[in-house]
Amino acid sequence: MIALIQRVLRAEVEIGGQSHARIGAGILALVCAETGDDAKDAVALARKTIALRIFSDEQKRMNRSLIDERLALLAVPQFTLAADTRHGRRPSFARACAPELAKSLFGRFVDAARDEGAALATGVFGADMQVALVNDGPVTFWLQCGGSQLKEAK
């Protein structure tokens, strides 16, 4: 699975011109399931996302996690992260998980983050969403685990 995470001052998802979900400071996570991913990968990715030390401590060093800071997570499903753009001009999405399984794995990611204590808001799988954010830093990370990728070290 893949998560493109961004440390944000605020983020919001709109659907059909209406606000659907919003957070203040925290993490916006764009989440994608790839072929070969399973529920274990979704849990590992959620745990990594909320435990990653990307927030500043008193010495202005990235040494605190989302959970440490009691901030929020906005999780948004985004299959386009699985795009293969190495050849030609049209992205291939052959690595993306089948929609039914991807929806289930996104749900497992969300459940695992919530189970670990994250304050959570989500986008809607399959919806046409508009995502707005104010990136703090900017600080952006690409996380991967599962499928054909290396498994997260415990």
C-alpha positions as CSV (number, residue, x, y, z in Angstrom):
1,M,0.0,0.0,0.0
2,I,1.0,3.6,-0.6
3,A,0.3,6.7,1.5
4,L,1.4,10.2,0.4
5,I,1.3,12.0,3.6
6,Q,1.5,15.8,4.1
7,R,1.8,17.7,7.4
8,V,-1.0,20.3,7.2
9,L,-2.2,23.3,9.1
10,R,-5.7,22.4,7.7
11,A,-7.2,20.2,5.0
12,E,-10.7,19.6,3.7
13,V,-12.6,17.3,1.3
14,E,-15.5,18.7,-0.7
15,I,-18.0,16.5,-2.6
16,G,-20.5,18.1,-4.9
17,G,-19.6,21.6,-3.7
18,Q,-20.3,20.6,-0.1
19,S,-17.8,20.2,2.7
20,H,-17.6,16.5,3.6
21,A,-14.7,16.3,6.0
22,R,-12.1,18.7,7.4
23,I,-9.3,18.8,9.9
24,G,-7.2,21.5,11.5
25,A,-3.5,20.7,12.1
26,G,-2.4,17.2,11.4
27,I,-1.8,14.9,8.5
28,L,-3.5,14.6,5.1
29,A,-3.0,11.0,3.9
30,L,-3.7,10.0,0.3
31,V,-4.0,6.3,0.4
32,C,-3.8,3.7,-2.4
33,A,-3.9,-0.1,-2.4
34,E,-1.9,-2.0,-5.0
35,T,-2.2,-5.5,-6.3
36,G,-0.9,-8.0,-3.7
37,D,-1.8,-5.8,-0.7
38,D,-3.8,-7.3,2.2
39,A,-5.3,-6.2,5.5
40,K,-2.0,-6.7,7.3
41,D,-0.4,-4.1,5.0
42,A,-3.3,-1.6,5.6
43,V,-2.8,-1.9,9.4
44,A,1.0,-1.5,9.1
45,L,0.6,1.5,6.8
46,A,-1.9,3.2,9.2
47,R,0.4,2.6,12.2
48,K,3.4,4.0,10.3
49,T,1.4,7.0,9.2
50,I,0.2,8.1,12.7
51,A,3.5,7.1,14.5
52,L,5.9,8.8,12.0
53,R,7.7,11.5,13.9
54,I,7.2,14.5,11.5
55,F,6.1,17.2,14.0
56,S,8.5,19.5,15.8
57,D,9.5,19.2,19.4
58,E,10.7,22.0,21.6
59,Q,14.1,22.1,19.8
60,K,12.3,22.4,16.4
61,R,13.4,18.9,15.4
62,M,10.9,16.4,13.8
63,N,10.6,14.2,16.8
64,R,6.9,14.0,17.6
65,S,4.1,12.0,16.0
66,L,0.4,12.7,15.2
67,I,-0.5,10.7,18.3
68,D,2.0,12.5,20.5
69,E,0.6,15.9,19.4
70,R,-3.0,14.8,19.5
71,L,-3.7,16.0,16.0
72,A,-6.0,14.8,13.3
73,L,-5.7,12.6,10.3
74,L,-7.7,13.2,7.1
75,A,-7.5,9.9,5.0
76,V,-8.5,10.1,1.4
77,P,-8.5,7.2,-1.0
78,Q,-6.6,7.8,-4.2
79,F,-5.9,5.0,-6.7
80,T,-3.9,7.2,-9.0
81,L,-0.9,6.8,-6.6
82,A,-0.4,3.4,-8.2
83,A,0.1,4.9,-11.7
84,D,3.0,3.7,-13.8
85,T,4.2,6.6,-15.8
86,R,7.5,5.2,-17.1
87,H,6.3,4.6,-20.6
88,G,4.3,6.7,-23.0
89,R,2.1,9.7,-22.0
90,R,-0.9,7.9,-20.5
91,P,-0.6,6.5,-17.0
92,S,-1.2,2.8,-16.5
93,F,-3.1,1.7,-13.4
94,A,-2.4,-2.0,-13.8
95,R,-0.7,-2.0,-10.3
96,A,-3.8,-0.6,-8.6
97,C,-5.9,-3.1,-6.6
98,A,-9.4,-4.1,-7.8
99,P,-11.9,-1.5,-6.6
100,E,-13.8,-3.8,-4.2
101,L,-10.6,-4.9,-2.5
102,A,-9.2,-1.4,-2.5
103,K,-12.3,-0.1,-0.8
104,S,-12.0,-2.8,1.9
105,L,-8.3,-2.1,2.4
106,F,-8.9,1.6,2.7
107,G,-11.5,0.8,5.3
108,R,-9.0,-1.3,7.2
109,F,-6.5,1.5,7.1
110,V,-9.1,3.9,8.6
111,D,-10.2,1.4,11.2
112,A,-6.5,0.7,12.2
113,A,-5.7,4.4,12.6
114,R,-8.9,4.9,14.7
115,D,-8.0,1.8,16.8
116,E,-4.6,3.4,17.5
117,G,-6.2,6.5,18.8
118,A,-6.1,8.9,15.8
119,A,-8.7,11.6,15.5
120,L,-10.0,10.9,12.0
121,A,-11.9,12.2,9.1
122,T,-12.2,10.6,5.7
123,G,-12.9,11.1,2.1
124,V,-15.3,8.8,0.3
125,F,-14.1,5.9,-1.8
126,G,-15.0,6.3,-5.5
127,A,-16.4,9.8,-5.1
128,D,-15.3,12.8,-7.2
129,M,-13.6,14.8,-4.4
130,Q,-11.9,18.2,-4.3
131,V,-9.2,18.3,-1.7
132,A,-7.8,21.5,-0.3
133,L,-4.9,21.8,2.1
134,V,-2.3,24.1,3.6
135,N,0.9,22.1,3.7
136,D,2.9,22.9,6.8
137,G,6.6,23.3,5.9
138,P,6.1,22.0,3.3
139,V,6.5,18.5,4.7
140,T,5.5,15.6,2.5
141,F,6.5,11.9,2.7
142,W,5.8,8.8,0.5
143,L,5.2,5.7,2.5
144,Q,5.0,2.2,1.1
145,C,4.5,-1.3,2.5
146,G,3.1,-4.6,1.3
147,G,2.3,-6.0,-2.1
148,S,5.5,-6.0,-4.2
149,Q,7.1,-3.5,-1.9
150,L,9.4,-4.2,1.1
151,K,7.4,-5.0,4.2
152,E,7.6,-2.5,7.0
153,A,10.3,-3.3,9.6
154,K,8.8,-4.0,13.0
